[in-house]
Structure formats: structure tokens, C-alpha cells
């Protein structure tokens, strides 16, 4: 059986094979600021709260509150959490939901986790079947503790070769998305094998997180390599260059050689995709003793407060500030264009985040290029999209 | 369940950021959400939707964020059905859960903007009244139809049929 089949069999109490529709019990139900919507729908249903101990709420999307509407939503969430004694509540001082879920020990292998965020696939890095759902469906999960799921077919993705210097997990997953395209894994689970199995948890999270950008229902590490697999892919990365996803879709992926020199206005380092300590370290290594270009804004937002503190201890934050960067509080910040670092028309950003859709980070006339933290740091220095390999 | 209306046509990979931009995620009222539907994709959407209640699109409609507002805003803006070559999975679930008909159809390339369609949701049949063509589609599973007919998952659960 595939890992997805094993987990969904266990959670539904029946033999779950690809194509079956199962009703499965969830282990954790995660929501962020959109818990305000979930609460609204949950109260409309009018059923009792069944799974208070499984609910995790983490405020991260618009923190601290950017508008009165957001402030009211946060207030409503805090009142609900208090009323129903939801113990796993993380206010604005923790960080991005996916990072906090993992840091605070809410994720382990074999769990079934749903979250009202598409990048919930991140927890597959630890071998959990985790997937995104909408607010209404989450309200139903709160009331029933269960969800219906179609057991997905699984694609096996194997990465081979030795990863060249200056090329990272982000480049690997961008390359895969460029090859398989934005709907290449739609409705499917993927299991990852090969050199990525030996990579750091941070790298696995980056890959599981961004698998969503090709439609994956779940992206799993730690499988048993049993199959059956509907499709198998192998990617040799030994000759891979740093990869860039160009406007306005994540599957519009080019090698750095085809994009370098493009002038930028803003460089963004952080997010649930690439805001971990390993990401900050590599960027700091490139930036140490250097200054960013005069006309560039460089924004850094660590994925969690724990990472922020670690970066402080290691002196990374000082390096960023000395280089001319602006270090922000952990949160989703500019990634989704809700606040903090919004782009004006005709501006260009290079970012270690996960989406480059039109209007994602602000004006729909802006351009967004996605890259690894190293490429973001190199580009901040040069004021144009730059190859990080010369700095490493 | 019959839906008869004209068509607004879009392409492949229409993502949730252009359907409902992130800058409006703070909004909780559905009618207010509707004002921003398709804001970053189609400036004429609200004009078109006055007489065209069916969206026809290419593959991977609704890809990207899990934001349910993308389905909610379309429904409250007046859209009654979306026909696409394929849907991104979270959007598909959100559409059903909000009581918005979402149907996969291989023949969307034969349908043009402004065509008048009649969708028989139970039967799984789309009539193109403008071109006098019929496109067969896989009917939605019965339990999804029940959710749609109730007006969405909330209404369905409220009816006490909490067999999700």
C-alpha cells in the first residue's frame, strides 16, 4: 500500500485503496486567522464542538492586526478560544502556522491533519497525511471530528544525483513544478524518495509545502516504497542551476542563466516555504559584510519567533540589518499581499515565498519571481536577479 | 436541478488570488466579498454576470490558496455554475460546500463566451442552446448533489443530516 492508503485505512477503520471514498477521523484541525470564518459557520450549524482538544489555531496571516476588520476577527477568535477552552491557541507572538504546528509538536508520522490553508501539505515532511480545506468544511470537522476524502492515487518522485553547490531544496521543487506543471499532481498524493530523504527537515518541509503548487493533495516523506504508484518520475539534479519561477505562474520555471540581470525593487526572505533557520543562515552567509543595492528594499520575516530568537543569537539578524534589510515579525507578511511590504505597479520582487500569481503581493501590475533564499540574498546585493553561486 | 444561462469564458489555471485577492481576506460578509470577485482578472466581470451566470473555464480552475472566499464571492456575485476541464481540488470542495455547482467537462473548448447553456445537474448533461450541441458529463455523486441542493454544507448539516 501507499503511505496515503495506510494512513487513510487506519483513520477510517476500513481498507482504503486509491479511488475509495472514506470517512476518516482527523488527528489535528489547524486554522489561522480564517478561524474567524470557521467560527461563524460553526455557530450557524449549531452543533456542539466535538474536538476542542484537536483544534489548533495560530494567528499569522495579518499580525499584528493591520485593519479594524482584522482586529475584530482576532478578537472574535480569542473570545471563542476562551469560551471553548481551546488549549492549542497561538497568538500573534508565535509565527507562521505551518512552522508552529511542527515546532510545537502537533505533527507526527501517520497522522491525518486538515488545515484551512493550502500549504497544510507541509506536514508530509514528517510523514503525516495533511491537506488543505475551506472554512465551511472545517466548521463541519469541528462539529463531527471527521471528513470525507477520496483516497488519492500516488505518484512516486525520486530525486537522484549530487546537488551542486548553490542549489537547494527550493530549486529542486521549483524544477519539479516546472516539469510537472501547476496541475501535474492535482488530486494525487506524492511520495518522495532519493537524495531528498537524507536532507534536513527544513528542506523536506520546503518540498512538501510547495508540492501544493502542482495540486498535490498530500506530499509525503517516509513512505515504504511499496506503491502501487500511478506514475513514477525521476529527476537527476546533478546539473541543476538555481531555478526561478517567473511571472505569473509557479510552473513558469527557468534557470538562473535565463533570468539573471532582471532589475528588482524588493527582495523577500521568509515564509512557511523558506523562513527557517537554515534559510536565514545561507542568506546571511552571502550577505555578511555586504550591502544591498541602494534602490532595493530587503524584507526578512522568519517563520517563527523561535527561529527569530535563534537568528538573533547567531548574529544573523545583525547581518541583515547591517546589509540594509528590514527584519519583520514572524508571520505571512508580504507573501499574500495583505500587509507589510506591498508592491506598487510595475515593481519587481524576488522572493523565497511560494506564489507569484498576478496581484499576489500587491498591485496586479507588479511582477514576482520565486527563488531560493540564496538567490534572493544575491539579488538583493546586486539589485537585479543574480546567481548565488558566485557568493558561495 | 436545471441551470439555464449565458456563459462567461476564461482560460486555464485561473487561480484563487485573481478570483479573490488576498487583500480582502479580512472580509467576513459574503455580499461584501462578492464586490471583489474576479477583481484582478476581469474588470468587466460584474457587468457580464448580470446576464451570464455560468463560468466556463479551462483546466485547473481555482488553483492556489484554500481560501473559500473564492467560491463564496462567485456565488454571491450571481454565478450559479462553473464548468471547467478540471478543478483544483480544494476549490472543488469549497464550491460544493458553498452550494455552487462545479462540473468537469471535456468539451469546454466547444463553448464560447455568450453561448446559452442549459445544465441538467442530476442527469449530467449540458445543452448548448446557441450551438445546438449536447455535452455529456459525469454526474456528481449523490451525496454531493444533496449538499448542493441543500444550498451548501452548513445548510445540509443544519437539516440534521449530519452524515458527511
Interface residues (C-beta under 8 A of the other chain):
Chain A: X21 X23 X33 X34 X36 X37 X40 X41 X44 X45 X46 X47 X61 X62 X66 X67 X69 X70 X73 X115 X116 X117 X118 X120 X132 X133 X134 X135 X136 X137 X139 X140 X143 X144 X146 X147 X148 X182 X183 X186 X187 X215 X217 X249 X336 X337 X338 X342 X355 X357 X358 X359 X360 X362 X364
Chain B: X13 X15 X17 X18 X21 X22 X23 X25 X26 X27 X28 X40 X41 X59 X60 X63 X64 X65 X66 X67 X68 X71 X86 X88 X89 X90 X93 X94 X97 X98 X141 X143 X152 X153 X154 X157 X158 X162 X164
